[in-house]
Amino acid sequence: MRPSKHTSNTRENEVVSVFRFRLEPAKEQEQKLFHTFYLCRRLYNAALEERIKAYQVHGISVHYTDQQNRLPAWKREHPEYKQVHSQVLQDVLQRLDQAFVNFFEKRAKFPKFKNKFMFRSTTYPQARSTYFHENKVFLPKIGWVRMVAHLPFDPASVKMINVKFHDSKWYANLTCATEVGAPITEIQSAVGIDLGLLSLIATSDGDFFENPKWLQKSEKRLKRKQRQLSRKKKGSKNREKAKQKLQRQHDHVANQRKDHLHKVSRSLVDRYDLICMEDLQVKGMMKNHHLAKAIGNASWGKLTTYFEYKTKRVGKRLIKVPPHHTSPICSSGCGTLVKKSLSERTHKCPTCGLEIDRDVNAAINIVHRGLAILQQTG
Ligand SMILES: [Zn+2]
């Protein structure tokens, strides 16, 4: 078992991650932990027995709340249970309850009595930020235990601590829930970005982000290899080999492309508080052959996703605007529609005389629309 970190999304704004860290309890603490396992296991088996008997003898079902309500009485009868944190005991009963749920929902067999090898973890379901100090974790009734936190984590985000003995080693699994998205920053700078035909994107401030030359080269090389492959005999060993090689190169270029898109999106999110882009249904646009190529190369969909989460993470904003006529409308505000063919690179307005790169003209219209939406929605 390797120390690991898993991440999954639950609620929209909440990310739950589990950090697994090694624990190094002192000898005495280790004995307390083993004794806790023993007491918890006894409670588990007694609670299971109670459920079975109640059903066999009286035909009634015992539920979690019934058993939880009897915990104080159980503790009075068995004073040694004062050595175990009450939440840990509640968790034991909850585990049993879950075992029954799994059985009734046909996901598991009927719950079994547990021997000492089957019961080697306890859970503290309500952790507090004060449970963590320097390289130690506080386990109620056990004490401050040394913990090797090899990854940074936020103590305030820890919701649950699970202590496990596995393969002669001790582990703490910390379940952390963090809100994604910082509070919204005040918007002091805004940018519109347009999907360029020649460059990757053009901004309303007149900046262009190109697909780097090396990326274009790798893509060309890939195409050449693809042609070579198609000439090889179907089903031959050589073809199979070439196919695998090509797949590896595909992955490599895809990663290079992603890297570049990360860089571009990061630099824009760093610079601006509000990013406006067209709400493009990429699939709809793919029908246009020329545009499809540009979109494919630019990986527009990916870029959109990156902008979405990067802005959210730092409390900035992304607004997607309706894409109609962002290209022909004159961005000076004169309101003229200047039709251009795809090959015309410059927007020349006959009414107000504005002369500007066609993609920058579109980007300016996009940021204007975004700011208008911002004003309406706040
Ligand atoms: Zn004009």
Boltz pocket constraint, residues with backbone or C-beta under 6 A from the ligand:
constraints:
  - pocket:
      binder: B
      contacts: [[A, 330], [A, 331], [A, 332], [A, 333], [A, 334], [A, 335], [A, 336], [A, 349], [A, 350], [A, 351], [A, 352], [A, 353], [A, 354]]
      max_distance: 6.0
